[in-house]
Amino acid sequence: LLSEISRALKEKISLKKTIDRLSRNLKNFDNKDFKSQNIEILKGLV
């Protein structure tokens, strides 16, 4: 899945580096942060 996303991004760096970056960021992902960001977006719509 990460390799498909990496290809779709068409970045000017190696596919492996893009996959590594996405993987690293995914490991750092916190569902709480995601919810918080969505709440802020929704506040702007109200």
PDB file of N, CA, C, O and CB in Angstrom:
ATOM      1  N   LEU A   1       0.819  -1.194   0.000  1.00  0.00           N
ATOM      2  CA  LEU A   1       0.000   0.000   0.000  1.00  0.00           C
ATOM      3  C   LEU A   1       0.863   1.258   0.000  1.00  0.00           C
ATOM      4  O   LEU A   1       0.586   2.200  -0.743  1.00  0.00           O
ATOM      5  CB  LEU A   1      -0.932  -0.002   1.201  1.00  0.00           C
ATOM      6  N   LEU A   2       1.908   1.280   0.828  1.00  0.00           N
ATOM      7  CA  LEU A   2       2.780   2.457   0.854  1.00  0.00           C
ATOM      8  C   LEU A   2       3.488   2.658  -0.476  1.00  0.00           C
ATOM      9  O   LEU A   2       3.715   3.792  -0.899  1.00  0.00           O
ATOM     10  CB  LEU A   2       3.807   2.330   1.971  1.00  0.00           C
ATOM     11  N   SER A   3       3.835   1.569  -1.130  1.00  0.00           N
ATOM     12  CA  SER A   3       4.506   1.715  -2.426  1.00  0.00           C
ATOM     13  C   SER A   3       3.550   2.302  -3.467  1.00  0.00           C
ATOM     14  O   SER A   3       3.967   3.089  -4.316  1.00  0.00           O
ATOM     15  CB  SER A   3       5.049   0.352  -2.911  1.00  0.00           C
ATOM     16  N   GLU A   4       2.279   1.924  -3.406  1.00  0.00           N
ATOM     17  CA  GLU A   4       1.294   2.488  -4.338  1.00  0.00           C
ATOM     18  C   GLU A   4       1.104   3.978  -4.077  1.00  0.00           C
ATOM     19  O   GLU A   4       1.023   4.773  -5.013  1.00  0.00           O
ATOM     20  CB  GLU A   4      -0.057   1.750  -4.216  1.00  0.00           C
ATOM     21  N   ILE A   5       1.033   4.349  -2.815  1.00  0.00           N
ATOM     22  CA  ILE A   5       0.896   5.762  -2.454  1.00  0.00           C
ATOM     23  C   ILE A   5       2.131   6.525  -2.909  1.00  0.00           C
ATOM     24  O   ILE A   5       2.023   7.622  -3.456  1.00  0.00           O
ATOM     25  CB  ILE A   5       0.685   5.930  -0.927  1.00  0.00           C
ATOM     26  N   SER A   6       3.295   5.947  -2.683  1.00  0.00           N
ATOM     27  CA  SER A   6       4.550   6.591  -3.073  1.00  0.00           C
ATOM     28  C   SER A   6       4.611   6.834  -4.572  1.00  0.00           C
ATOM     29  O   SER A   6       5.026   7.904  -5.017  1.00  0.00           O
ATOM     30  CB  SER A   6       5.737   5.743  -2.639  1.00  0.00           C
ATOM     31  N   ARG A   7       4.202   5.851  -5.339  1.00  0.00           N
ATOM     32  CA  ARG A   7       4.191   6.017  -6.801  1.00  0.00           C
ATOM     33  C   ARG A   7       3.224   7.120  -7.218  1.00  0.00           C
ATOM     34  O   ARG A   7       3.520   7.905  -8.118  1.00  0.00           O
ATOM     35  CB  ARG A   7       3.809   4.693  -7.494  1.00  0.00           C
ATOM     36  N   ALA A   8       2.077   7.175  -6.563  1.00  0.00           N
ATOM     37  CA  ALA A   8       1.070   8.180  -6.906  1.00  0.00           C
ATOM     38  C   ALA A   8       1.556   9.596  -6.598  1.00  0.00           C
ATOM     39  O   ALA A   8       1.150  10.548  -7.265  1.00  0.00           O
ATOM     40  CB  ALA A   8      -0.228   7.902  -6.151  1.00  0.00           C
ATOM     41  N   LEU A   9       2.421   9.739  -5.595  1.00  0.00           N
ATOM     42  CA  LEU A   9       2.935  11.061  -5.235  1.00  0.00           C
ATOM     43  C   LEU A   9       3.889  11.616  -6.290  1.00  0.00           C
ATOM     44  O   LEU A   9       4.033  12.831  -6.428  1.00  0.00           O
ATOM     45  CB  LEU A   9       3.639  10.995  -3.892  1.00  0.00           C
ATOM     46  N   LYS A  10       4.542  10.718  -7.033  1.00  0.00           N
ATOM     47  CA  LYS A  10       5.470  11.102  -8.104  1.00  0.00           C
ATOM     48  C   LYS A  10       6.507  12.124  -7.637  1.00  0.00           C
ATOM     49  O   LYS A  10       6.775  13.117  -8.314  1.00  0.00           O
ATOM     50  CB  LYS A  10       4.694  11.667  -9.285  1.00  0.00           C
ATOM     51  N   GLU A  11       7.081  11.856  -6.461  1.00  0.00           N
ATOM     52  CA  GLU A  11       8.107  12.752  -5.932  1.00  0.00           C
ATOM     53  C   GLU A  11       9.421  12.552  -6.676  1.00  0.00           C
ATOM     54  O   GLU A  11       9.656  11.505  -7.280  1.00  0.00           O
ATOM     55  CB  GLU A  11       8.308  12.519  -4.423  1.00  0.00           C
ATOM     56  N   LYS A  12      10.259  13.560  -6.625  1.00  0.00           N
ATOM     57  CA  LYS A  12      11.538  13.510  -7.341  1.00  0.00           C
ATOM     58  C   LYS A  12      12.643  12.897  -6.489  1.00  0.00           C
ATOM     59  O   LYS A  12      13.824  13.169  -6.703  1.00  0.00           O
ATOM     60  CB  LYS A  12      11.947  14.909  -7.783  1.00  0.00           C
ATOM     61  N   ILE A  13      12.254  12.069  -5.522  1.00  0.00           N
ATOM     62  CA  ILE A  13      13.229  11.325  -4.727  1.00  0.00           C
ATOM     63  C   ILE A  13      12.945   9.846  -4.951  1.00  0.00           C
ATOM     64  O   ILE A  13      11.910   9.478  -5.505  1.00  0.00           O
ATOM     65  CB  ILE A  13      13.155  11.707  -3.191  1.00  0.00           C
ATOM     66  N   SER A  14      13.871   9.007  -4.515  1.00  0.00           N
ATOM     67  CA  SER A  14      13.703   7.580  -4.774  1.00  0.00           C
ATOM     68  C   SER A  14      12.444   7.042  -4.098  1.00  0.00           C
ATOM     69  O   SER A  14      12.016   7.528  -3.050  1.00  0.00           O
ATOM     70  CB  SER A  14      14.931   6.805  -4.293  1.00  0.00           C
ATOM     71  N   LEU A  15      11.878   6.043  -4.721  1.00  0.00           N
ATOM     72  CA  LEU A  15      10.679   5.405  -4.196  1.00  0.00           C
ATOM     73  C   LEU A  15      10.926   4.883  -2.780  1.00  0.00           C
ATOM     74  O   LEU A  15      10.063   5.002  -1.910  1.00  0.00           O
ATOM     75  CB  LEU A  15      10.232   4.260  -5.120  1.00  0.00           C
ATOM     76  N   LYS A  16      12.096   4.313  -2.558  1.00  0.00           N
ATOM     77  CA  LYS A  16      12.429   3.778  -1.236  1.00  0.00           C
ATOM     78  C   LYS A  16      12.421   4.877  -0.181  1.00  0.00           C
ATOM     79  O   LYS A  16      11.909   4.673   0.920  1.00  0.00           O
ATOM     80  CB  LYS A  16      13.795   3.091  -1.266  1.00  0.00           C
ATOM     81  N   LYS A  17      12.983   6.035  -0.504  1.00  0.00           N
ATOM     82  CA  LYS A  17      13.011   7.134   0.464  1.00  0.00           C
ATOM     83  C   LYS A  17      11.601   7.631   0.776  1.00  0.00           C
ATOM     84  O   LYS A  17      11.294   7.966   1.920  1.00  0.00           O
ATOM     85  CB  LYS A  17      13.870   8.289  -0.064  1.00  0.00           C
ATOM     86  N   THR A  18      10.755   7.679  -0.237  1.00  0.00           N
ATOM     87  CA  THR A  18       9.373   8.100  -0.015  1.00  0.00           C
ATOM     88  C   THR A  18       8.651   7.091   0.872  1.00  0.00           C
ATOM     89  O   THR A  18       7.937   7.473   1.798  1.00  0.00           O
ATOM     90  CB  THR A  18       8.630   8.263  -1.359  1.00  0.00           C
ATOM     91  N   ILE A  19       8.836   5.812   0.591  1.00  0.00           N
ATOM     92  CA  ILE A  19       8.212   4.764   1.402  1.00  0.00           C
ATOM     93  C   ILE A  19       8.713   4.838   2.836  1.00  0.00           C
ATOM     94  O   ILE A  19       7.925   4.723   3.774  1.00  0.00           O
ATOM     95  CB  ILE A  19       8.497   3.370   0.808  1.00  0.00           C
ATOM     96  N   ASP A  20      10.014   5.028   3.015  1.00  0.00           N
ATOM     97  CA  ASP A  20      10.583   5.149   4.363  1.00  0.00           C
ATOM     98  C   ASP A  20       9.966   6.321   5.112  1.00  0.00           C
ATOM     99  O   ASP A  20       9.633   6.206   6.292  1.00  0.00           O
ATOM    100  CB  ASP A  20      12.107   5.317   4.292  1.00  0.00           C
ATOM    101  N   ARG A  21       9.815   7.452   4.422  1.00  0.00           N
ATOM    102  CA  ARG A  21       9.242   8.649   5.057  1.00  0.00           C
ATOM    103  C   ARG A  21       7.789   8.408   5.443  1.00  0.00           C
ATOM    104  O   ARG A  21       7.373   8.735   6.555  1.00  0.00           O
ATOM    105  CB  ARG A  21       9.344   9.867   4.115  1.00  0.00           C
ATOM    106  N   LEU A  22       7.024   7.841   4.530  1.00  0.00           N
ATOM    107  CA  LEU A  22       5.622   7.564   4.826  1.00  0.00           C
ATOM    108  C   LEU A  22       5.487   6.581   5.987  1.00  0.00           C
ATOM    109  O   LEU A  22       4.630   6.741   6.856  1.00  0.00           O
ATOM    110  CB  LEU A  22       4.916   7.012   3.586  1.00  0.00           C
ATOM    111  N   SER A  23       6.333   5.580   5.988  1.00  0.00           N
ATOM    112  CA  SER A  23       6.313   4.588   7.057  1.00  0.00           C
ATOM    113  C   SER A  23       6.642   5.225   8.403  1.00  0.00           C
ATOM    114  O   SER A  23       5.976   4.963   9.405  1.00  0.00           O
ATOM    115  CB  SER A  23       7.298   3.460   6.754  1.00  0.00           C
ATOM    116  N   ARG A  24       7.660   6.051   8.416  1.00  0.00           N
ATOM    117  CA  ARG A  24       8.071   6.736   9.653  1.00  0.00           C
ATOM    118  C   ARG A  24       6.947   7.641  10.162  1.00  0.00           C
ATOM    119  O   ARG A  24       6.648   7.662  11.356  1.00  0.00           O
ATOM    120  CB  ARG A  24       9.360   7.567   9.414  1.00  0.00           C
ATOM    121  N   ASN A  25       6.337   8.377   9.256  1.00  0.00           N
ATOM    122  CA  ASN A  25       5.247   9.272   9.656  1.00  0.00           C
ATOM    123  C   ASN A  25       4.027   8.495  10.138  1.00  0.00           C
ATOM    124  O   ASN A  25       3.332   8.932  11.055  1.00  0.00           O
ATOM    125  CB  ASN A  25       4.856  10.178   8.492  1.00  0.00           C
ATOM    126  N   LEU A  26       3.769   7.360   9.530  1.00  0.00           N
ATOM    127  CA  LEU A  26       2.643   6.539   9.948  1.00  0.00           C
ATOM    128  C   LEU A  26       2.870   5.988  11.355  1.00  0.00           C
ATOM    129  O   LEU A  26       1.931   5.899  12.146  1.00  0.00           O
ATOM    130  CB  LEU A  26       2.420   5.393   8.954  1.00  0.00           C
ATOM    131  N   LYS A  27       4.102   5.620  11.666  1.00  0.00           N
ATOM    132  CA  LYS A  27       4.419   5.133  13.013  1.00  0.00           C
ATOM    133  C   LYS A  27       4.201   6.222  14.054  1.00  0.00           C
ATOM    134  O   LYS A  27       3.824   5.935  15.190  1.00  0.00           O
ATOM    135  CB  LYS A  27       5.868   4.630  13.076  1.00  0.00           C
ATOM    136  N   ASN A  28       4.437   7.471  13.666  1.00  0.00           N
ATOM    137  CA  ASN A  28       4.277   8.594  14.588  1.00  0.00           C
ATOM    138  C   ASN A  28       2.843   9.098  14.652  1.00  0.00           C
ATOM    139  O   ASN A  28       2.525   9.971  15.460  1.00  0.00           O
ATOM    140  CB  ASN A  28       5.191   9.724  14.186  1.00  0.00           C
ATOM    141  N   PHE A  29       1.979   8.554  13.808  1.00  0.00           N
ATOM    142  CA  PHE A  29       0.595   9.005  13.735  1.00  0.00           C
ATOM    143  C   PHE A  29      -0.129   8.693  15.031  1.00  0.00           C
ATOM    144  O   PHE A  29      -0.013   7.595  15.576  1.00  0.00           O
ATOM    145  CB  PHE A  29      -0.127   8.353  12.550  1.00  0.00           C
ATOM    146  N   ASP A  30      -0.865   9.660  15.511  1.00  0.00           N
ATOM    147  CA  ASP A  30      -1.639   9.502  16.732  1.00  0.00           C
ATOM    148  C   ASP A  30      -3.090   9.818  16.395  1.00  0.00           C
ATOM    149  O   ASP A  30      -3.399  10.915  15.931  1.00  0.00           O
ATOM    150  CB  ASP A  30      -1.101  10.426  17.882  1.00  0.00           C
ATOM    151  N   ASN A  31      -3.954   8.883  16.621  1.00  0.00           N
ATOM    152  CA  ASN A  31      -5.363   9.065  16.293  1.00  0.00           C
ATOM    153  C   ASN A  31      -5.948  10.283  17.004  1.00  0.00           C
ATOM    154  O   ASN A  31      -6.849  10.935  16.475  1.00  0.00           O
ATOM    155  CB  ASN A  31      -6.155   7.814  16.661  1.00  0.00           C
ATOM    156  N   LYS A  32      -5.448  10.590  18.188  1.00  0.00           N
ATOM    157  CA  LYS A  32      -5.911  11.759  18.933  1.00  0.00           C
ATOM    158  C   LYS A  32      -5.624  13.037  18.147  1.00  0.00           C
ATOM    159  O   LYS A  32      -6.466  13.933  18.087  1.00  0.00           O
ATOM    160  CB  LYS A  32      -5.238  11.820  20.321  1.00  0.00           C
ATOM    161  N   ASP A  33      -4.443  13.122  17.547  1.00  0.00           N
ATOM    162  CA  ASP A  33      -4.090  14.289  16.735  1.00  0.00           C
ATOM    163  C   ASP A  33      -5.029  14.418  15.544  1.00  0.00           C
ATOM    164  O   ASP A  33      -5.450  15.520  15.193  1.00  0.00           O
ATOM    165  CB  ASP A  33      -2.632  14.192  16.253  1.00  0.00           C
ATOM    166  N   PHE A  34      -5.350  13.299  14.932  1.00  0.00           N
ATOM    167  CA  PHE A  34      -6.246  13.296  13.779  1.00  0.00           C
ATOM    168  C   PHE A  34      -7.622  13.827  14.172  1.00  0.00           C
ATOM    169  O   PHE A  34      -8.195  14.658  13.467  1.00  0.00           O
ATOM    170  CB  PHE A  34      -6.367  11.877  13.192  1.00  0.00           C
ATOM    171  N   LYS A  35      -8.144  13.351  15.285  1.00  0.00           N
ATOM    172  CA  LYS A  35      -9.448  13.814  15.764  1.00  0.00           C
ATOM    173  C   LYS A  35      -9.406  15.300  16.074  1.00  0.00           C
ATOM    174  O   LYS A  35     -10.339  16.033  15.747  1.00  0.00           O
ATOM    175  CB  LYS A  35      -9.880  13.027  17.008  1.00  0.00           C
ATOM    176  N   SER A  36      -8.335  15.742  16.701  1.00  0.00           N
ATOM    177  CA  SER A  36      -8.195  17.154  17.057  1.00  0.00           C
ATOM    178  C   SER A  36      -8.202  18.030  15.807  1.00  0.00           C
ATOM    179  O   SER A  36      -8.850  19.077  15.786  1.00  0.00           O
ATOM    180  CB  SER A  36      -6.900  17.381  17.858  1.00  0.00           C
ATOM    181  N   GLN A  37      -7.490  17.612  14.774  1.00  0.00           N
ATOM    182  CA  GLN A  37      -7.448  18.378  13.532  1.00  0.00           C
ATOM    183  C   GLN A  37      -8.830  18.434  12.887  1.00  0.00           C
ATOM    184  O   GLN A  37      -9.238  19.477  12.375  1.00  0.00           O
ATOM    185  CB  GLN A  37      -6.430  17.766  12.556  1.00  0.00           C
ATOM    186  N   ASN A  38      -9.543  17.323  12.913  1.00  0.00           N
ATOM    187  CA  ASN A  38     -10.881  17.297  12.325  1.00  0.00           C
ATOM    188  C   ASN A  38     -11.837  18.203  13.084  1.00  0.00           C
ATOM    189  O   ASN A  38     -12.689  18.852  12.476  1.00  0.00           O
ATOM    190  CB  ASN A  38     -11.424  15.873  12.300  1.00  0.00           C
ATOM    191  N   ILE A  39     -11.708  18.255  14.398  1.00  0.00           N
ATOM    192  CA  ILE A  39     -12.557  19.135  15.201  1.00  0.00           C
ATOM    193  C   ILE A  39     -12.305  20.584  14.815  1.00  0.00           C
ATOM    194  O   ILE A  39     -13.249  21.364  14.682  1.00  0.00           O
ATOM    195  CB  ILE A  39     -12.298  18.924  16.713  1.00  0.00           C
ATOM    196  N   GLU A  40     -11.042  20.952  14.634  1.00  0.00           N
ATOM    197  CA  GLU A  40     -10.711  22.328  14.244  1.00  0.00           C
ATOM    198  C   GLU A  40     -11.289  22.664  12.871  1.00  0.00           C
ATOM    199  O   GLU A  40     -11.771  23.776  12.654  1.00  0.00           O
ATOM    200  CB  GLU A  40      -9.186  22.532  14.238  1.00  0.00           C
ATOM    201  N   ILE A  41     -11.241  21.721  11.960  1.00  0.00           N
ATOM    202  CA  ILE A  41     -11.808  21.933  10.621  1.00  0.00           C
ATOM    203  C   ILE A  41     -13.319  22.126  10.723  1.00  0.00           C
ATOM    204  O   ILE A  41     -13.883  23.014  10.085  1.00  0.00           O
ATOM    205  CB  ILE A  41     -11.475  20.737   9.681  1.00  0.00           C
ATOM    206  N   LEU A  42     -13.963  21.293  11.525  1.00  0.00           N
ATOM    207  CA  LEU A  42     -15.415  21.395  11.677  1.00  0.00           C
ATOM    208  C   LEU A  42     -15.821  22.704  12.339  1.00  0.00           C
ATOM    209  O   LEU A  42     -16.852  23.279  11.991  1.00  0.00           O
ATOM    210  CB  LEU A  42     -15.943  20.220  12.489  1.00  0.00           C
ATOM    211  N   LYS A  43     -15.026  23.180  13.285  1.00  0.00           N
ATOM    212  CA  LYS A  43     -15.319  24.461  13.933  1.00  0.00           C
ATOM    213  C   LYS A  43     -15.351  25.581  12.902  1.00  0.00           C
ATOM    214  O   LYS A  43     -16.175  26.492  12.988  1.00  0.00           O
ATOM    215  CB  LYS A  43     -14.274  24.771  15.027  1.00  0.00           C
ATOM    216  N   GLY A  44     -14.462  25.510  11.938  1.00  0.00           N
ATOM    217  CA  GLY A  44     -14.409  26.526  10.895  1.00  0.00           C
ATOM    218  C   GLY A  44     -15.615  26.491   9.967  1.00  0.00           C
ATOM    219  O   GLY A  44     -15.928  27.490   9.318  1.00  0.00           O
ATOM    220  N   LEU A  45     -16.285  25.365   9.901  1.00  0.00           N
ATOM    221  CA  LEU A  45     -17.443  25.226   9.024  1.00  0.00           C
ATOM    222  C   LEU A  45     -18.743  25.662   9.687  1.00  0.00           C
ATOM    223  O   LEU A  45     -19.744  25.912   9.015  1.00  0.00           O
ATOM    224  CB  LEU A  45     -17.566  23.797   8.566  1.00  0.00           C
ATOM    225  N   VAL A  46     -18.715  25.749  11.006  1.00  0.00           N
ATOM    226  CA  VAL A  46     -19.946  26.085  11.745  1.00  0.00           C
ATOM    227  C   VAL A  46     -20.097  27.575  11.878  1.00  0.00           C
ATOM    228  O   VAL A  46     -21.069  28.046  12.468  1.00  0.00           O
ATOM    229  CB  VAL A  46     -19.947  25.441  13.132  1.00  0.00           C
TER     230      VAL A  46
END
